[in-house]
Amino acid sequence: MMVTEKPLVSIVTPSYNQEKFLEAAIQSVLAQQDNSFQLEYLVVDGGSMDGSLEIIQRYADQLAWWVSEPDKGQAEAINKGLQTANGEFIAWLNSDDLYLPGAIASAVRVLQSDPDLGMVYGDALSIDAQGVPINRLTFGNWGLTELACFRIICQPAVFMRKTVLDKAGYLDTGYHYMLDHHLWLRMASLAPIRHVGKLWAAARQHAEAKNVAQAAGFSQETMRLMQWVQTQPEFSEIVTSHPRKIMGGATRLSARYTLDGGLAWQALKTYIRAFRHYPAYTLQHWHRIVYAVLCLLGGKNLSGWYRRYQRKLDLSEFRDLKYWSGIRLEKR
């Protein structure tokens, strides 16, 4: 397929009191400039009270649009940017995450190669607060069935076709934790999606991140989303064909978030329920299950052990990221 015009790509960064990470996120977007596309970058700040506004103003001449005003939460902030954007292709990058080199150009090539695609997603690095890689998040070429069975993809590694996003109806502001997966399900019901096995983003784990600080909310909303899937006509065939996988996938994910929230006994009970529905998939979390059991037995230094288990990457593999904004390859 011959492509003669450079497509416009819109990136939205929502932020609220994230001065610690915001500049690295902005730099990782601006460093994506490439001859194969035009970049439209929008920043939506929720009226931050820290130094975020000064950071945004420092880059204002490189932004297509920005605003700093109170909002009703992450979904509303992201929607504000998505609805303002003009790009043919579009994505959002949270202010504590990063794009990795060449991510946007790579996603654009895939979307342009197949006009039927509504969404593409890559792999990602999980990094800590200092930017040190913890592990690699690798996904499969999943479609609507896998998403309905709660196979999770990494939000910052997702790029969308704006026309499909418009048709799907943006983020549902009634969701605060699983808002991205809810959107992926609606988009995948409208158009094919595709996985690309390249590192496109870095997702940061830190104490203030929602999936750490508010893990219980993720757990509860996962089960709510499962109930939603079971009531939607577009998923009826999947629900009929894979009821145990849907229940097992959602329950395993709920258990993971519960454990991240420090509730070992509740997490273990939830893992047991997941095992009853979907044994093979649940046992892929064997290390988390062992961790929950050891916590209940009063094991010492378990958090340190678990972090060491997670840090199984050979950081020399990422030498090309040595000078990339927000990434640190030296272990503390």
N, C-alpha and C positions, 0 to 999 in steps of 0.2 A: 504493500500500500504506500503510495507516494504522498508525503505530507509536505506542503509548500509553505504554509503559514505557521508561525510560532504560536502555540496555544498560550492563553493566559492561565496561569496557575495561581489560585488564591490560597493563602495560608493565614489562619486565624490563631492568635495566641490569647487565650483568656488568662487573667492573672488577678490575684488579690494578695497583697502583703507577701510577695515572694521575691523581695530584693536580693536574697541570697543566691537565687538561681536564675532570675529573669534575664540578666544580661547574657549569660551563656546560651540560653534558649534563643534569644534574638540573634546572636551572632551565628548560631548554627543554621538559622533560616537564611540570613543574608549571605552566608558563605555558599549557598546553593546556586547562586547566579550561574547561568549556563546559556550558551547560544541557542539551545534547542527550545527554550520557552521564555516567556515573560513572567516576571514575578510580581504579584500584588500581595503585599503583606499588611495585615490588619491586626492591631492589638486592642483588646477590650479589657480595660482595668476596672475593677469593681469599686473604685474609690479608695485605693490603698492609703494607709496611714504611715507606712514606712518610707523607704527611699525609692520605691518603685517608680513614682512619677518622674523623678529626676533621671532615672535610667531611660525611660520611654522618651522623654524630651531630648535626650542626648542622641537618639537615633531617629528623631521625628522626620528629618528630611529624607530618610530612606523608607519611610512607611507610607503606604497609600492612604491610610486612615487610622486614626486611633481615638479612643475616648476613655475618660476616667470619670466614672459616676457610679453611684450605688446600683446594685441589681439584686435580683431575688435568688441568686445562686448560679452555679456553674452552667447549668443547661441554658438558662436565659442569656447569660453572657456569651456563650458559644453561638447560640442562635442569632444573637444580635450581629455578630461578625459574619456568620454564614449568609444571612439574609442581605447584608450590605455588599458582600463580595460579588464580583463580576466574572470570575474565572470559569473557564470550561471545565477545569478540574479543580478540586478543592479538598482541603484537609484542615484539621486543627492540631496544634501542638501546644500542650499545656506548658506553663511557664517553668516547671521543674524538670521537663524532659528535653531531649535533644534530637535533632536530625543528624544522621551520619553522612559522610561525604557521598555526593552523587545520588542521594535518595530520591529527590524530586525528579531529576532527569530520568532516572531508571523507571520510576512509576509512570511518567508521561509516555515513555516509549511503549510500555505494555498497554496502557489505555488506548493509545493511538493505533496500536496494532490490531485491536479488536473493538470496533465501535459498539458491540453488544455488551461489553463489560460495564457493569455499574460500579464496581469497586475492586481495588487490588490491595493486597497487604503483603508485607515482607516479614522478615525475622527481626529480632531486636536484641540488644544487650540490656541486661539489668545492671544498673550501677548504683553505688551507694551515695551518700550525701556529698562525699568528696570527689565523686566521679570515677571511682575505681570500679572496673567491671567485676560483677559478682558471678553471673552466669549468662549463657546464651539462651534466649527464648526462641525455640525452633517450632514451627507450626507445619501443618499439612495443607494440601490443596483441598480445603473443606468447602462444602456448599451449604445449602439451606438445611439439609438433614443434620449435618454435623453441628451447625450453630444451634439448631433446635434441641440438640442433645447436650448443649452447653460445653462444646469445644470453644475455648476462649481464644481470641486473637488479641494482639497488642495494639491498643488504640493509636499511639503515635506512629505506628508503621502502616497506617491505613490511608489510602488516597481514594477519592470518590469522583464520579462523574456528576457534575452539578445538576443536570437534567433529571437524573435518577434520584438524587437527594431531594430536589424540589418535589418530585412526585411522592416520595416517601413521607415528606412532611416534617423534616428536621427532628431535633431532639424533643422528646416528651418531657416537659418541665415537671411532671409528676414523679419522675425518677430522679434520684440524686446520686446513686451509686452505680447501678447497672444501666445507666442511660445510653452508653455506647453500644452495648450488646443488644439492647432493645432496638436501636437504630439499625445495626447490622442485619438483624432478623428481618426487619421491614424492607430494607434495600435488597437483600438476597431473595426475597419473595417476588421482587419486581424484575431483577436482571441478574445474569451470572456474575460470580465473583471469582477471583483467581489469586492464588498464592505465588509469590516469587521468593525463591530461597536465597535472598540476599539480605545483609544487614542494612536496614533503613533507618533505624531509630535506636535511641537509648532511653529506657524508662527508669526513672530514678526512684529508689526506695529510701525513704528517710522518715524520721519519727513523726513529722507533721503531715506526711502524705495521707490522703483519705483512706487508701487501702490498708494503711497501717493504723492510723489514729482512730478510724471509724470502721474497723473490720466487721463489727457486729451488724452495722447497717448494710454492708455488702451481703452478708449472710442472709439477712431477712429479705432483702430485695431480690436476691437470687430465687428464693422460693416463691415470691410474689410473681416474678417474671415467668417462672415455670407454669404457674396457674394461668397466666395470660396466654401463653403458648397453647395450652390445652383447650382454650375457649375460642381461638381464632380459626375461622373457616379455611384460610389459606394453609394452615398447618394440619388439617384434619387427617389427611392421608399419612403424614409422618407420625402423628400421635397414635393412629391406629396400628401402624406397622412397628413402631419402636417405643412403646410405652415404658418399658423397663429401662431402656437406655436414656430416655428423657429424665425419668425420675432419678436414676443412678447418677447421671451427669450433673444434674442440678444439686443433688444432695452431696456429692463429693465436693463440688465447688463451695457449697455452704460450709462444709466441714473445714475446708482449707482456710476460709476467711475467719471462721470461729477460732481456729487454732492461732492464726495470726493475731487475733484479739486477746490471746492469753487464756482462753477458756478450754483447757486441755480435756477435762472430763466431758464437757458438752461436745467438743470436737470429736472425741473418740466415739461417743454414742452415735454421732451423726455419720462418722465413717462406717460404723457397723450397719446402719441403715442403708448407706450407699452400697456396701458390699452385697447386701441381700438382693439389691436390684441389678447391679452391674459389677460382678466380682472382678473380672479381668481389668477393667478400667480403674476401679477403686484401688487395686493393688499397685498400680503405677505410682501411688503416693505412699509406698511402703515406708519411706524414710520419715515422712510426716507422721504416720501412724506410730512408728517406733518412738519418735520424739514425744508424742502425746503420752504414750505409756510411761516413758522415763520421767516426764514431768510429774505424773501422778505418783510415781515411786519416790519422788523427792530427790532425784539425781542432781548432782552439783555441777555448776558451770555448763549447763545444757545450752544456754543461749550462745555461749562462745563456741561450743562444739558444733552447733547447728550452722553458725556463720562459717566456720571452717569447712564444713561439709559443702556448703553452697559455693564457697570460693574455690571451685575446682578448675577454674580456667587457667590455662597457660597464657599469661598476659603478653608474652612475646609474640603471640599470634596477632596482636593488634598494634604492632609497631607503627603502622601507617596512621594510627590515630594519636600518636604521641603529641602532636601540636594542635589537635582539634579542640576547639573551645568546649570546656566542661568535662573533658576526659582526662583522667589521671592514671597513668600506668604503674606508678610506684606504690607498692603496698605500704600501709602505715606500719 
